[in-house]
Amino acid sequence: FEQFTNPVNLVPNPVNPVKESFDFFMARGWESKSVEDQIAEAEERKLTAATPKLSTTEIAERDRLANLQMARARLREQISRARSEAHKQRLKLAIADIEAQLNAQLPSA
């Protein structure tokens, strides 16, 4: 019976000692979850503080490049399904245009 009493010296539950034990350990479980959440939030704050803030122009340029890359991938997929040679040629021209735009955005080394 002693094993079911909590260390805070509360009055043990003589009717159902298991319930008291369950309540005690449930409270500890919630407490440890709260600590885990606090640690996770602190780590997340560190990560967001470490990432540089982008200006609206930089964000727009990043989105534009991502859109060009997705369009290129979509066109390549369409080429694999195209039946008409003329259609394939048009798609290849579109890909070449997109790649020229992407290459123009790359910093020169």
Residue frames as qw, qx, qy, qz and C-alpha x, y, z in Angstrom:
[[0.000, 0.887, 0.462, 0.000, 0.00, 0.00, 0.00],
 [0.352, -0.731, 0.086, 0.579, 2.91, 2.32, 0.68],
 [0.425, -0.029, 0.561, 0.709, 4.02, 2.14, -2.96],
 [0.147, 0.646, 0.625, 0.414, 0.81, 3.83, -4.10],
 [0.207, -0.887, -0.258, 0.322, 1.15, 6.93, -1.99],
 [0.504, 0.751, 0.006, 0.427, 2.70, 9.99, -3.58],
 [0.620, -0.013, -0.331, 0.712, 5.78, 11.72, -2.22],
 [0.067, -0.518, -0.003, -0.853, 3.92, 14.94, -1.46],
 [0.085, -0.096, -0.819, 0.559, 2.47, 13.22, 1.62],
 [0.519, -0.152, -0.175, -0.822, -1.13, 13.64, 0.57],
 [0.644, -0.105, 0.608, -0.451, -3.67, 11.46, 2.28],
 [0.000, 0.125, -0.918, -0.376, -3.60, 8.10, 0.48],
 [0.670, 0.003, -0.206, -0.713, -6.79, 6.89, -1.08],
 [0.370, -0.212, 0.872, -0.241, -7.66, 3.78, 0.98],
 [0.760, 0.362, 0.365, -0.398, -10.54, 2.84, -1.33],
 [0.832, 0.521, 0.130, 0.140, -8.58, 2.78, -4.54],
 [0.483, -0.670, 0.301, 0.477, -4.80, 3.14, -4.16],
 [0.581, 0.192, 0.554, 0.565, -4.29, 2.46, -7.88],
 [0.192, 0.874, 0.372, 0.245, -6.32, 5.55, -8.79],
 [0.315, -0.916, 0.103, 0.228, -4.14, 7.71, -6.60],
 [0.601, -0.307, 0.512, 0.532, -1.04, 6.28, -8.24],
 [0.467, 0.519, 0.559, 0.448, -2.54, 6.86, -11.68],
 [0.013, 0.975, 0.212, 0.070, -3.39, 10.47, -10.86],
 [0.466, -0.756, 0.267, 0.374, 0.08, 11.09, -9.50],
 [0.552, -0.123, 0.591, 0.575, 1.85, 9.67, -12.54],
 [0.358, 0.725, 0.502, 0.307, -0.54, 11.36, -14.94],
 [0.116, -0.983, -0.033, 0.135, 0.34, 14.69, -13.41],
 [0.494, -0.550, 0.472, 0.479, 4.04, 13.93, -13.82],
 [0.555, 0.297, 0.634, 0.448, 3.42, 12.95, -17.42],
 [0.203, 0.908, 0.328, 0.162, 1.73, 16.24, -18.17],
 [0.323, -0.885, 0.177, 0.284, 4.51, 18.09, -16.43],
 [0.560, -0.283, 0.574, 0.526, 7.21, 16.40, -18.50],
 [0.452, 0.592, 0.557, 0.367, 5.23, 17.10, -21.69],
 [0.009, -0.991, -0.129, 0.044, 5.16, 20.75, -20.75],
 [0.444, -0.683, 0.408, 0.412, 8.93, 20.73, -20.27],
 [0.579, 0.122, 0.648, 0.479, 9.39, 18.98, -23.63],
 [0.296, 0.826, 0.429, 0.213, 7.20, 21.61, -25.29],
 [0.192, -0.955, 0.085, 0.209, 9.19, 24.41, -23.70],
 [0.538, -0.410, 0.554, 0.485, 12.46, 22.88, -24.91],
 [0.510, 0.409, 0.635, 0.412, 11.07, 22.43, -28.42],
 [0.131, 0.952, 0.271, 0.056, 9.84, 26.03, -28.50],
 [0.345, -0.822, 0.279, 0.356, 13.24, 27.30, -27.35],
 [0.557, -0.120, 0.641, 0.514, 15.00, 25.32, -30.09],
 [0.388, 0.673, 0.558, 0.293, 12.54, 26.63, -32.67],
 [0.056, -0.986, -0.065, 0.141, 13.17, 30.20, -31.55],
 [0.471, -0.572, 0.469, 0.480, 16.92, 29.64, -31.91],
 [0.528, 0.215, 0.673, 0.472, 16.45, 28.35, -35.46],
 [0.239, 0.853, 0.423, 0.190, 14.22, 31.23, -36.51],
 [0.229, -0.928, 0.116, 0.269, 16.63, 33.73, -34.97],
 [0.545, -0.368, 0.564, 0.500, 19.54, 32.12, -36.85],
 [0.500, 0.474, 0.602, 0.405, 17.85, 32.31, -40.27],
 [0.157, -0.159, 0.091, 0.970, 18.42, 35.61, -42.02],
 [0.356, 0.654, 0.475, -0.469, 15.41, 37.79, -42.70],
 [0.391, 0.226, 0.595, 0.665, 14.69, 38.18, -46.41],
 [0.185, 0.322, 0.030, -0.928, 13.39, 41.38, -47.94],
 [0.668, 0.467, 0.415, -0.404, 10.20, 41.31, -49.98],
 [0.490, 0.699, -0.405, -0.327, 12.29, 41.64, -53.15],
 [0.009, 0.418, -0.908, 0.004, 14.42, 38.63, -52.19],
 [0.507, 0.157, 0.776, -0.341, 11.33, 36.59, -51.35],
 [0.653, 0.614, 0.105, -0.432, 9.72, 37.50, -54.68],
 [0.359, 0.648, -0.634, -0.224, 12.90, 36.55, -56.57],
 [0.214, -0.227, 0.939, -0.145, 13.16, 33.23, -54.72],
 [0.607, 0.358, 0.590, -0.394, 9.51, 32.47, -55.54],
 [0.563, 0.689, -0.203, -0.409, 10.05, 33.44, -59.19],
 [0.166, 0.515, -0.833, -0.114, 13.01, 31.05, -59.47],
 [0.379, 0.011, 0.886, -0.267, 11.03, 28.26, -57.82],
 [0.647, 0.529, 0.311, -0.452, 8.17, 28.84, -60.27],
 [0.453, 0.668, -0.495, -0.321, 10.58, 28.70, -63.22],
 [0.046, -0.338, 0.939, -0.042, 12.05, 25.43, -61.94],
 [0.513, 0.234, 0.744, -0.358, 8.58, 23.92, -61.51],
 [0.618, 0.640, 0.007, -0.456, 7.53, 25.07, -64.98],
 [0.269, 0.584, -0.735, -0.215, 10.68, 23.50, -66.46],
 [0.242, -0.108, 0.949, -0.171, 9.93, 20.20, -64.71],
 [0.589, 0.439, 0.499, -0.459, 6.33, 20.31, -65.90],
 [0.537, 0.681, -0.283, -0.410, 7.42, 20.95, -69.51],
 [0.074, 0.439, -0.891, -0.089, 9.93, 18.09, -69.39],
 [0.417, 0.132, 0.852, -0.286, 7.17, 15.79, -68.21],
 [0.605, 0.601, 0.212, -0.478, 4.92, 16.99, -71.04],
 [0.325, 0.620, -0.623, -0.350, 7.67, 16.28, -73.59],
 [0.162, -0.192, 0.967, -0.038, 7.77, 12.66, -72.45],
 [0.440, 0.396, 0.753, -0.288, 4.04, 12.36, -73.21],
 [0.378, 0.636, -0.121, -0.662, 3.87, 14.47, -76.38],
 [0.764, 0.247, 0.583, 0.125, 3.06, 12.60, -79.59],
 [0.516, 0.835, 0.144, 0.129, 3.40, 15.32, -82.17],
 [0.704, 0.038, -0.007, 0.709, 6.93, 16.29, -83.17],
 [0.091, 0.640, 0.120, 0.754, 5.82, 19.91, -83.60],
 [0.590, -0.752, -0.133, -0.261, 4.45, 19.93, -80.05],
 [0.847, -0.318, -0.064, 0.421, 7.73, 18.49, -78.74],
 [0.505, 0.337, 0.050, 0.793, 9.66, 21.23, -80.53],
 [0.206, -0.755, -0.121, -0.611, 7.48, 23.95, -78.99],
 [0.767, -0.635, -0.098, 0.001, 7.98, 22.45, -75.53],
 [0.791, -0.059, -0.018, 0.609, 11.76, 22.30, -76.09],
 [0.234, 0.567, 0.068, 0.787, 11.76, 25.98, -77.06],
 [0.488, -0.767, -0.111, -0.401, 9.82, 26.82, -73.90],
 [0.859, -0.426, -0.067, 0.277, 12.33, 24.85, -71.81],
 [0.624, 0.233, 0.013, 0.746, 15.23, 26.64, -73.49],
 [0.065, -0.720, -0.088, -0.685, 13.62, 29.99, -72.67],
 [0.699, -0.692, -0.077, -0.160, 13.12, 29.02, -69.04],
 [0.858, -0.197, -0.033, 0.473, 16.70, 27.76, -68.75],
 [0.393, 0.491, 0.021, 0.777, 17.97, 31.04, -70.21],
 [0.349, -0.772, -0.049, -0.529, 16.01, 32.92, -67.54],
 [0.850, -0.517, -0.044, 0.087, 17.38, 30.64, -64.82],
 [0.771, 0.081, -0.010, 0.632, 20.96, 31.01, -66.08],
 [0.143, 0.675, 0.032, 0.723, 20.58, 34.79, -66.14],
 [0.561, -0.751, -0.029, -0.348, 19.65, 34.69, -62.44],
 [0.900, -0.237, -0.141, 0.338, 22.67, 32.64, -61.39],
 [0.222, -0.922, 0.230, 0.220, 25.48, 34.71, -59.88],
 [0.720, 0.602, -0.313, 0.146, 28.56, 34.72, -62.09],
 [0.846, -0.479, 0.037, 0.233, 31.49, 32.96, -60.46]]
